[in-house]
Amino acid sequence: MAIDTVTDLFEELRPMLTGVAYRMLGRAADAEDVVQEAWLRWFAADRDDVREPRAYLVRVTTRLAVDRLRQIRSRREAYVGPWLPEPVVTDFGPAVPDTAERALLADSVSLAVLVVLESLSPLERAVFVLREAFGFPFAEIAAALDRTEAAVRQLAGRARKHVDEGRPRYDVDPAERRDLTERFLAAAAGGDLADLMALLAPDVRLVGDSGGKAKGPLRIMESADKVGRFLYAVSRAEAGDLTYRFEEINGAPALVGHAGGKVSVVFQIEIADGAVQCVYLMRNPDKLQAVRA
């Protein structure tokens, strides 16, 4: 196989491989490292023995991601404050025209789902990602993980149960979330506490990820009063310093705040019954590289 063909084939599959690795690891930099290692192994492989390049690359990427996930688990246990996945800009574009497929991909990369996936074992997470997000058959997943198909089906059942039990029941209508996000921004930027409070569910939660490297709560905040007053104080303190733009982050609309030419914060809300149920506040500068890109 010619070098150009080897490269072109890998580049064609790169978006899918990166998607698998990111959903496994929750961090774009780690996913890129895994995919780069997969490329090196692909380039050095005896391709006469590779009958199905796609299956081979998925297998290599998945195994590398499982190994990397086991390595970084200890780092996350020592993380300062709540841990959230690294936000990434998602634009499925014309490559994913089908509404059902687009909705599935968006859901599988959502912050709420990725947070729940942290509770799974590396193998459960791999099975869930390959099966639920990308629709791989059980036989192909079994080959990728060097497990029997029966064992993979058991892993899939456990993973699905954990995700169903742990995932909050949020509405995912993009237009409604965008509208409520715009109202959320207007109320916060306008410094109107009453308007802001009116958008929040009574038991709203705020999850802030600063990693101890930026201003942000080091514990999850709960209740409309606490969350509303915190956001009101933040908006007043940063008034005039930040400019916002809308981006699709992890499959949903989000507010990206710029200051001094740099991204300094990403806000995203989850809604249900027309009210904000959860606010994700991402400020760790180490996790905002992918958004800047």
PAPA-215723 format. One record per residue: residue number from 1; residue in three letters; x negated, y, z of N, C-alpha, C in turn. Coordinates in pm, whole numbers, plus 50000, padded with zeros to 5 digits. Each point is the difference from the previous one (the first is absolute). Layout:
BEGIN
R_NUM_ALA_X_Y_Z_X_Y_Z_X_Y_Z
...
//
This chain:
BEGIN
R_1_MET_49914_49881_50000_50086_50119_50000_49911_50124_50000
R_2_ALA_50024_50092_49908_49919_50120_49988_50016_50089_50122
R_3_ILE_49895_50081_50027_50004_50088_50117_50116_50096_49992
R_4_ASP_50025_50057_49880_50112_50093_49986_50132_49932_50034
R_5_THR_50015_49877_49957_50123_49926_50029_50012_49972_50148
R_6_VAL_49890_49964_50063_49999_49975_50145_50044_50125_50076
R_7_THR_49943_50114_49961_50032_50126_50068_50144_50041_49974
R_8_ASP_50043_49993_49875_50136_50041_49965_50104_49917_50072
R_9_LEU_49974_49870_50010_50097_49913_50068_50009_50037_50147
R_10_PHE_49886_50024_50062_50003_50037_50142_50070_50134_50020
R_11_GLU_49971_50098_49914_50062_50132_50015_50150_49992_49980
R_12_GLU_50045_49911_49916_50143_49981_49981_50066_49950_50127
R_13_LEU_49931_49917_50075_50055_49941_50122_49967_50081_50125
R_14_ARG_49912_50099_49987_49956_50075_50117_50115_50060_50081
R_15_PRO_50100_50067_49937_50109_50059_50082_50071_49896_50087
R_16_MET_50025_49881_49944_50066_49897_50080_49909_49952_50112
R_17_LEU_49872_49978_49971_49907_49954_50102_49985_50103_50111
R_18_THR_49994_50127_49963_49991_50107_50100_50127_50003_50084
R_19_GLY_50115_49979_49935_50127_49997_50073_50004_49888_50102
R_20_VAL_49952_49884_49962_49995_49887_50093_49908_50034_50118
R_21_ALA_49880_50050_49970_49902_50028_50105_50048_50111_50093
R_22_TYR_50062_50104_49946_50047_50109_50087_50112_49952_50092
R_23_ARG_50093_49922_49950_50109_49950_50084_49946_49904_50106
R_24_MET_49891_49934_49969_49938_49912_50098_49928_50077_50109
R_25_LEU_49938_50113_49964_49907_50068_50090_50049_50134_50053
R_26_GLY_50091_50065_49929_50055_50126_50047_49906_50118_49987
R_27_ARG_49890_49983_49928_49904_50109_49983_49943_49993_49860
R_28_ALA_50007_50112_49929_49959_50003_49860_49852_49970_49985
R_29_ALA_49917_50054_50089_49855_49978_49989_49966_49852_50016
R_30_ASP_50063_49933_50096_49976_49857_50018_50048_49922_49878
R_31_ALA_50115_50041_49945_50053_49932_49881_49906_50015_49882
R_32_GLU_49945_50120_49983_49907_50023_49889_49873_49917_50017
R_33_ASP_49952_49987_50123_49882_49917_50025_50026_49855_49962
R_34_VAL_50118_49951_50037_50036_49862_49969_50009_49980_49849
R_35_VAL_50064_50092_49931_50015_49986_49855_49864_50010_49930
R_36_GLN_49912_50085_50051_49866_50010_49943_49924_49869_50017
R_37_GLU_50013_49938_50116_49935_49871_50023_50060_49893_49908
R_38_ALA_50132_50007_49979_50064_49906_49908_49945_50018_49858
R_39_TRP_49977_50125_49961_49943_50027_49868_49860_49938_49987
R_40_LEU_49917_50015_50102_49866_49945_49995_50004_49848_49987
R_41_ARG_50090_49938_50072_50012_49854_49991_50054_49957_49863
R_42_TRP_50093_50079_49948_50055_49972_49868_49893_50014_49892
R_43_PHE_49920_50103_50010_49896_50025_49900_49893_49890_50002
R_44_ALA_49972_49948_50120_49895_49899_50014_50051_49858_49981
R_45_ALA_50131_49983_49991_50058_49866_49995_49971_49932_49866
R_46_ASP_49998_49867_50004_49993_49922_49877_50142_49991_49945
R_47_ARG_50030_50088_49907_50138_50012_49956_50047_49882_49915
R_48_ASP_49909_49912_49963_50043_49877_49932_50082_49913_50095
R_49_ASP_49978_50020_50130_50074_49922_50100_50126_50073_50046
R_50_VAL_50022_50122_49952_50116_50079_50041_50108_49988_49893
R_51_ARG_50099_49917_50027_50105_49978_49901_50104_50112_50003
R_52_GLU_50028_50050_50119_50101_50105_50013_49938_50118_50075
R_53_PRO_49950_50099_49928_49933_50114_50065_50086_50070_50104
R_54_ARG_50128_50019_49972_50088_50068_50095_50006_49924_50132
R_55_ALA_50023_49870_49993_50007_49919_50122_49867_50000_50073
R_56_TYR_49890_49994_49925_49867_50001_50061_49976_50130_50075
R_57_LEU_50032_50113_49937_49974_50130_50063_50092_50026_50119
R_58_VAL_50123_49955_49991_50090_50013_50115_49948_49916_50116
R_59_ARG_49952_49880_49970_49947_49913_50105_49879_50064_50067
R_60_VAL_49905_50050_49920_49880_50062_50055_50036_50123_50082
R_61_THR_50086_50086_49946_50037_50123_50070_50071_49969_50131
R_62_THR_50091_49905_49998_50076_49966_50120_49909_49945_50109
R_63_ARG_49910_49911_49963_49910_49942_50100_49905_50104_50057
R_64_LEU_49951_50089_49915_49915_50108_50049_50077_50091_50095
R_65_ALA_50126_50029_49967_50082_50086_50085_50030_49934_50133
R_66_VAL_50026_49870_50000_50023_49927_50126_49876_50009_50088
R_67_ASP_49883_49979_49941_49875_50009_50078_49979_50141_50054
R_68_ARG_50026_50101_49916_49981_50140_50044_50099_50033_50111
R_69_LEU_50123_49952_49990_50101_50030_50102_49958_49941_50134
R_70_ARG_49945_49882_49999_49953_49940_50125_49887_50081_50061
R_71_GLN_49917_50060_49917_49887_50079_50049_50045_50132_50062
R_72_ILE_50103_50063_49940_50037_50135_50045_50105_50000_50110
R_73_ARG_50054_49885_50034_50101_49996_50106_49944_50056_50132
R_74_SER_49875_49965_50031_49941_50047_50126_49982_50151_50000
R_75_ARG_49971_50059_49883_49987_50146_49992_50133_50068_50031
R_76_ARG_50108_49942_49954_50130_50062_50022_50043_49990_50146
R_77_GLU_49955_49896_50068_50035_49987_50142_49937_50112_50082
R_78_ALA_49889_50056_49952_49932_50108_50070_50037_50138_49944
R_79_TYR_50098_50004_49912_50039_50126_49935_50062_50096_50102
R_80_VAL_49970_50128_49986_50052_50102_50092_50140_50041_49955
R_81_GLY_50100_49972_50084_50137_50038_49968_50067_49901_49906
R_82_PRO_50123_50028_49957_50071_49912_49907_49924_49986_49868
R_83_TRP_50009_49881_49942_49936_49973_49871_50105_49993_49891
R_84_LEU_49978_50074_49892_50086_49992_49883_49915_49963_49879
R_85_PRO_50061_49937_49900_49925_49973_49877_49953_50130_49935
R_86_GLU_49896_49989_49921_49952_50116_49928_50101_50038_49891
R_87_PRO_50047_50125_50000_50098_50039_49898_49938_50004_49862
R_88_VAL_50072_49950_49901_49952_50003_49863_50109_50056_49909
R_89_VAL_49957_50072_49899_50093_50052_49901_50044_49884_49912
R_90_THR_50131_49981_49985_50052_49893_49916_50078_50061_49884
R_91_ASP_49967_49956_49882_50071_50043_49880_50008_49880_49908
R_92_PHE_50108_49924_50012_50011_49878_49921_50017_50030_49851
R_93_GLY_50061_50117_49969_50006_50047_49862_50072_49903_49907
R_94_PRO_49976_50014_49869_50069_49916_49902_49955_49855_50004
R_95_ALA_49890_49970_50072_49954_49862_50009_50099_49913_50077
R_96_VAL_50083_50064_50083_50101_49926_50078_50136_50065_49975
R_97_PRO_50059_49974_49883_50124_50069_49965_50124_49943_50068
R_98_ASP_49996_49874_50041_50117_49936_50056_50028_50051_50141
R_99_THR_50123_50044_50024_50035_50060_50129_49980_49902_50116
R_100_ALA_50043_49875_49981_49988_49902_50107_49853_49972_50032
R_101_GLU_49918_49985_49897_49858_49974_50022_49932_50120_50065
R_102_ARG_50037_50120_49956_49942_50121_50058_50037_50010_50149
R_103_ALA_50126_49972_50031_50044_50007_50140_49927_49898_50085
R_104_LEU_49975_49881_49945_49930_49896_50075_49856_50042_50028
R_105_LEU_49932_50053_49898_49862_50044_50019_49992_50115_50100
R_106_ALA_50094_50095_49990_50000_50113_50092_50023_49955_50142
R_107_ASP_50092_49906_50019_50028_49952_50135_49880_49926_50058
R_108_SER_49932_49922_49917_49889_49919_50050_49879_50084_50038
R_109_VAL_49994_50124_49952_49886_50087_50033_50040_50111_50097
R_110_SER_50125_49997_50048_50048_50104_50090_49926_49994_50133
R_111_LEU_49990_50115_50066_49931_50005_50128_50068_49909_50102
R_112_ALA_50134_49999_50000_50073_49919_50097_49966_49852_49984
R_113_VAL_49994_49952_49876_49969_49858_49977_49855_49971_50032
R_114_LEU_49908_50087_49958_49858_49976_50026_49970_49997_50150
R_115_VAL_50071_50082_50077_49982_49997_50145_50043_49864_50056
R_116_VAL_50112_49948_49951_50047_49869_50047_49903_49890_49958
R_117_LEU_49942_50012_49881_49907_49898_49953_49878_49987_50089
R_118_GLU_49970_50105_50078_49888_49993_50093_50020_49892_50106
R_119_SER_50126_49961_50024_50029_49900_50102_49983_49858_49948
R_120_LEU_49979_49983_49870_49986_49867_49942_49855_49952_50007
R_121_SER_49982_49871_49994_49866_49945_49986_49951_50030_49859
R_122_PRO_49869_49997_49976_49950_50026_49865_50061_49910_49894
R_123_LEU_50018_49872_50030_50058_49910_49902_50147_50030_49977
R_124_GLU_50074_50028_50106_50142_50036_49984_50013_50126_49916
R_125_ARG_49911_50096_50025_50006_50125_49925_49969_49976_49852
R_126_ALA_49902_49916_49972_49967_49970_49862_50117_49934_49928
R_127_VAL_50063_49905_50065_50115_49932_49938_50113_50099_49978
R_128_PHE_50028_50083_50098_50109_50097_49987_49974_50094_49883
R_129_VAL_49879_50054_49992_49967_50095_49894_50012_49936_49863
R_130_LEU_49940_49883_49984_50002_49935_49869_50140_49957_49959
R_131_ARG_50078_49954_50097_50134_49950_49968_50102_50113_49987
R_132_GLU_50007_50086_50102_50106_50099_50006_49973_50122_49911
R_133_ALA_49874_50044_49995_49970_50120_49922_49973_49969_49853
R_134_PHE_49938_49885_49972_49959_49972_49863_50065_49877_49938
R_135_GLY_50080_49929_50079_50079_49891_49944_49921_49879_49954
R_136_PHE_49882_49976_50059_49923_49883_49958_50072_49873_50046
R_137_PRO_49996_49895_49918_50060_49872_50042_49921_49939_50115
R_138_PHE_50069_49918_50079_49935_49940_50116_49879_49916_49962
R_139_ALA_50009_49931_49887_49889_49915_49958_49874_50083_49974
R_140_GLU_50017_50116_49939_49885_50085_49970_49943_50061_50128
R_141_ILE_50088_50036_50095_49952_50053_50128_49924_49891_50075
R_142_ALA_50052_49878_49997_49932_49888_50067_49860_49981_49945
R_143_ALA_49986_50011_49868_49868_49984_49938_49907_50115_50040
R_144_ALA_50056_50121_50008_49918_50117_50037_49947_49989_50142
R_145_LEU_50080_49942_50090_49963_49993_50141_49945_49864_50041
R_146_ASP_49993_49908_49903_49950_49865_50027_50083_49935_50110
R_147_ARG_50131_50009_49986_50094_49938_50092_50100_49917_49919
R_148_THR_50071_49913_50066_50104_49925_49930_50120_50091_49976
R_149_GLU_50080_49964_49903_50118_50081_49971_50096_49999_50118
R_150_ALA_50010_49886_50068_50088_49991_50117_49954_50096_50110
R_151_ALA_49868_50007_50022_49947_50090_50102_50026_50146_49962
R_152_VAL_49987_50031_49872_50025_50137_49955_50146_50038_50019
R_153_ARG_50090_49907_49973_50143_50028_50020_50029_50028_50148
R_154_GLN_49933_49927_50090_50018_50025_50143_49946_50138_50038
R_155_LEU_49883_50035_49947_49944_50132_50026_50093_50109_49947
R_156_ALA_50056_49978_49883_50091_50099_49942_50124_50018_50085
R_157_GLY_50053_49890_50053_50119_50009_50084_49973_50076_50129
R_158_ARG_49885_49972_50064_49965_50070_50123_49977_50149_49972
R_159_ALA_49930_50028_49891_49971_50140_49967_50129_50077_49972
R_160_ARG_50088_49943_49923_50126_50066_49968_50081_50025_50126
R_161_LYS_50002_49904_50091_50076_50016_50125_49942_50114_50082
R_162_HIS_49865_50006_50013_49936_50107_50078_50029_50137_49938
R_163_VAL_49992_50007_49868_50023_50129_49933_50145_50042_50015
R_164_ASP_50093_49908_49983_50142_50034_50013_50032_50046_50142
R_165_GLU_49938_49937_50099_50026_50037_50138_49933_50131_50039
R_166_GLY_49886_50027_49941_49923_50117_50040_50023_50125_49920
R_167_ARG_50055_49985_49878_50017_50117_49915_50126_50077_50037
R_168_PRO_49989_50130_50024_50118_50080_50028_50093_50004_49878
R_169_ARG_50126_50015_50024_50099_50003_49892_50021_50143_49952
R_170_TYR_49910_50045_49914_50010_50135_49948_50064_50000_49862
R_171_ASP_50071_50109_49970_50046_50021_49864_49880_50033_49913
R_172_VAL_50007_49961_49873_49885_50024_49913_50039_50076_49874
R_173_ASP_50117_50067_50001_50041_50075_49882_49903_50117_49979
R_174_PRO_49925_50001_49889_49898_50102_49980_50055_50142_49996
R_175_ALA_50116_50019_49935_50056_50134_49988_50041_50054_50137
R_176_GLU_50062_49915_50082_50043_50045_50133_49878_50030_50088
R_177_ARG_49898_49915_49989_49881_50024_50081_49929_50128_49956
R_178_ARG_49997_50025_49870_49936_50122_49951_50077_50123_50049
R_179_ASP_50134_49993_49994_50082_50114_50046_49978_50027_50148
R_180_LEU_50000_49894_50080_49983_50018_50144_49857_50046_50032
R_181_THR_49903_49954_49921_49863_50046_50020_49988_50149_49970
R_182_GLU_50067_50047_49896_49999_50143_49967_50062_50082_50113
R_183_ARG_50111_49951_50054_50066_50070_50111_49913_49996_50125
R_184_PHE_49932_49888_50020_49908_49984_50112_49889_50105_49990
R_185_LEU_49942_50014_49881_49893_50097_49980_50051_50143_50020
R_186_ALA_50118_50030_49946_50055_50134_50013_50025_50036_50146
R_187_ALA_50054_49906_50076_50029_50026_50141_49871_50019_50079
R_188_ALA_49900_49915_49973_49873_50010_50072_49926_50128_49961
R_189_ALA_49993_50028_49870_49929_50119_49953_50071_50128_50041
R_190_GLY_50133_49991_50009_50078_50117_50040_49999_50026_50148
R_191_GLY_49942_49906_50075_49992_50020_50144_50134_49998_50070
R_192_ASP_50095_49924_49942_50135_49994_50059_50015_49867_50072
R_193_LEU_49987_50003_50132_50006_49878_50079_50137_49934_49990
R_194_ALA_50106_50080_50000_50136_49943_49995_50021_49925_49869
R_195_ASP_49957_50059_49887_50015_49933_49871_49918_49872_49995
R_196_LEU_49881_50006_50058_49914_49882_50001_50061_49889_50084
R_197_MET_50049_50034_50118_50060_49901_50089_50122_49936_49937
R_198_ALA_50073_50077_49919_50123_49949_49938_49971_49889_49900
R_199_LEU_49879_49993_49950_49964_49898_49902_49954_49870_50064
R_200_LEU_49970_50004_50130_49939_49886_50067_50104_49910_50066
R_201_ALA_49983_49869_49985_50083_49905_50073_49966_50010_50149
R_202_PRO_50095_49971_50088_49973_50012_50145_49879_49919_50047
R_203_ASP_49980_49882_49938_49889_49913_50042_49885_50002_49899
R_204_VAL_49983_50111_49931_49894_50013_49900_49863_49973_50062
R_205_ARG_49909_49943_49921_49864_49972_50045_49902_50078_49914
R_206_LEU_49890_50041_50059_49892_50062_49924_49873_49919_50025
R_207_VAL_49943_49951_49891_49877_49922_50007_49890_50083_49936
R_208_GLY_49906_50044_50082_49891_50083_49951_49869_49925_49997
R_209_ASP_49933_50004_49887_49870_49933_49986_49893_50105_49976
R_210_SER_49924_50030_50105_49890_50094_49988_49865_49931_50020
R_211_GLY_50003_49881_50058_49876_49928_50028_49911_50072_50100
R_212_GLY_50057_50099_50070_49921_50079_50092_49909_50101_49930
R_213_LYS_50020_50018_49868_49914_50089_49922_50070_50127_49954
R_214_ALA_50127_50017_50037_50077_50119_49965_50109_50016_50104
R_215_LYS_50067_50115_49998_50108_50024_50095_50118_49909_49969
R_216_GLY_50049_49935_50103_50115_49913_49982_50027_49921_50126
R_217_PRO_50124_49955_50020_50033_49924_50120_49930_49865_50001
R_218_LEU_49953_49959_50115_49930_49873_50012_50092_49887_50043
R_219_ARG_50129_50032_50013_50100_49898_50028_50122_50025_49913
R_220_ILE_50076_49897_49975_50124_50015_49924_50098_50083_50082
R_221_MET_50057_50102_49937_50098_50086_50066_50141_49953_49966
R_222_GLU_50090_50009_50095_50138_49957_49980_50097_50103_50055
R_223_SER_50113_50012_49935_50113_50087_50032_49994_50127_49916
R_224_ALA_50119_50048_49964_50010_50120_49917_49941_50121_50070
R_225_ASP_50018_50009_50131_49950_50116_50072_49848_50007_49994
R_226_LYS_49933_49889_50032_49853_49999_50001_49944_50018_49859
R_227_VAL_50054_49926_49904_49948_50007_49863_50028_50137_49939
R_228_GLY_50121_50052_50021_50036_50130_49944_49913_50112_50054
R_229_ARG_49979_50000_50130_49919_50106_50061_49852_49989_49958
R_230_PHE_49953_49877_49985_49862_49983_49955_49983_50054_49858
R_231_LEU_50089_49962_49910_49990_50045_49862_50019_50152_49990
R_232_TYR_50087_50052_50082_50022_50146_50002_49872_50072_50043
R_233_ALA_49935_49947_50104_49876_50062_50048_49890_49991_49895
R_234_VAL_49991_49886_49933_49898_49982_49897_50024_50094_49883
R_235_SER_50126_50013_49958_50031_50087_49886_49967_50146_50031
R_236_ARG_50024_50042_50122_49970_50137_50038_49849_50022_50009
R_237_ALA_49930_49902_50053_49854_50014_50016_49929_50003_49865
R_238_GLU_50056_49930_49902_49933_49990_49870_50066_50084_49892
R_239_ALA_50094_50082_50039_50069_50085_49901_49899_50088_49927
R_240_GLY_50007_49998_49869_49909_50081_49919_49870_49932_49966
R_241_ASP_49964_49896_50076_49874_49930_49973_50017_49887_49899
R_242_LEU_50119_49942_49997_50023_49884_49915_50094_50033_49885
R_243_THR_49971_49943_49885_50094_50001_49888_50033_49855_49969
R_244_TYR_50125_49976_49961_50045_49863_49981_50037_49973_49855
R_245_ARG_49981_49874_49961_50051_49954_49872_50065_49863_50023
R_246_PHE_50093_49966_49912_50061_49868_50007_49914_49901_49921
R_247_GLU_49982_49883_50055_49934_49889_49932_50079_49873_50030
R_248_GLU_49991_49904_49910_50052_49868_50032_49889_49924_50072
R_249_ILE_50020_49978_50128_49901_49933_50084_50057_49866_50044
R_250_ASN_49928_49893_49973_50046_49866_50039_50145_49975_49958
R_251_GLY_50030_50040_49878_50128_49968_49941_50115_50090_50038
R_252_ALA_49974_50111_50070_50108_50088_50044_49951_50145_50004
R_253_PRO_50092_50098_49991_49958_50140_50004_49938_50036_50134
R_254_ALA_49898_50083_49995_49930_50044_50121_49952_50141_49979
R_255_LEU_49968_50066_50110_49943_50134_49998_49850_49991_50025
R_256_VAL_49924_50058_49909_49855_50002_50013_49958_50143_50030
R_257_GLY_49940_50023_50117_49960_50133_50043_49855_50029_49968
R_258_HIS_49975_50117_49936_49865_50042_49963_49958_50119_50085
R_259_ALA_49874_50001_50036_49942_50115_50069_49855_50011_49956
R_260_GLY_49962_50119_49952_49862_50020_49958_49958_49910_49887
R_261_GLY_50095_49967_49910_49967_49916_49886_49991_49852_50032
R_262_LYS_50035_49960_50122_49994_49860_50040_50134_49953_50052
R_263_VAL_50027_49872_49981_50119_49939_50059_49974_49981_50148
R_264_SER_50087_50055_50083_49980_49988_50145_50110_49921_50069
R_265_VAL_50112_49978_49931_50109_49927_50064_50094_49943_49894
R_266_VAL_50057_49886_50031_50107_49941_49918_50116_49970_50092
R_267_PHE_50118_50055_49966_50124_49971_50071_50086_49909_49913
R_268_GLN_50060_49901_50062_50103_49922_49930_50108_49964_50100
R_269_ILE_50124_50002_49956_50111_49968_50088_50072_49875_49951
R_270_GLU_50061_49929_50095_50090_49890_49970_50139_50041_50047
R_271_ILE_50099_49967_49920_50134_50045_50032_50099_49884_50006
R_272_ALA_50107_50022_50071_50114_49909_50006_50120_50080_50048
R_273_ASP_50114_49975_49939_50124_50069_50038_49985_50151_49991
R_274_GLY_49922_50046_49902_49988_50143_49976_49915_50076_50100
R_275_ALA_49922_49928_50082_49917_50067_50101_49859_49942_49997
R_276_VAL_49906_50080_50047_49860_49956_50007_49984_49902_50116
R_277_GLN_49959_49878_49968_49982_49897_50103_49856_49988_50045
R_278_CYS_49907_50031_49910_49859_49987_50032_49921_50103_49920
R_279_VAL_49900_50057_50064_49909_50093_49934_49859_49942_50009
R_280_TYR_49937_49985_49884_49860_49958_49996_49915_50124_49978
R_281_LEU_49903_50020_50088_49912_50117_49994_49856_49949_49990
R_282_MET_49941_50016_49884_49866_49945_49976_49899_50113_49989
R_283_ARG_49904_50003_50093_49903_50108_50006_49856_49953_50006
R_284_ASN_49976_49873_50013_49863_49952_50004_49931_50034_49868
R_285_PRO_49899_50088_50001_49938_50041_49873_49938_49884_49923
R_286_ASP_49959_49895_50071_49941_49884_49933_50102_49926_49914
R_287_LYS_50130_50020_50030_50104_49927_49928_50068_50082_49891
R_288_LEU_49954_50121_49980_50065_50086_49902_49923_50011_49869
R_289_GLN_49895_49920_49987_49918_50004_49878_50080_49960_49877
R_290_ALA_50080_49894_50013_50074_49951_49884_50106_50100_49955
R_291_VAL_50055_50076_50094_50098_50102_49964_49932_50114_49926
R_292_ARG_49881_50038_50045_49926_50104_49931_49971_49958_49856
R_293_ALA_49964_49873_49983_49968_49953_49865_50121_50001_49911
//
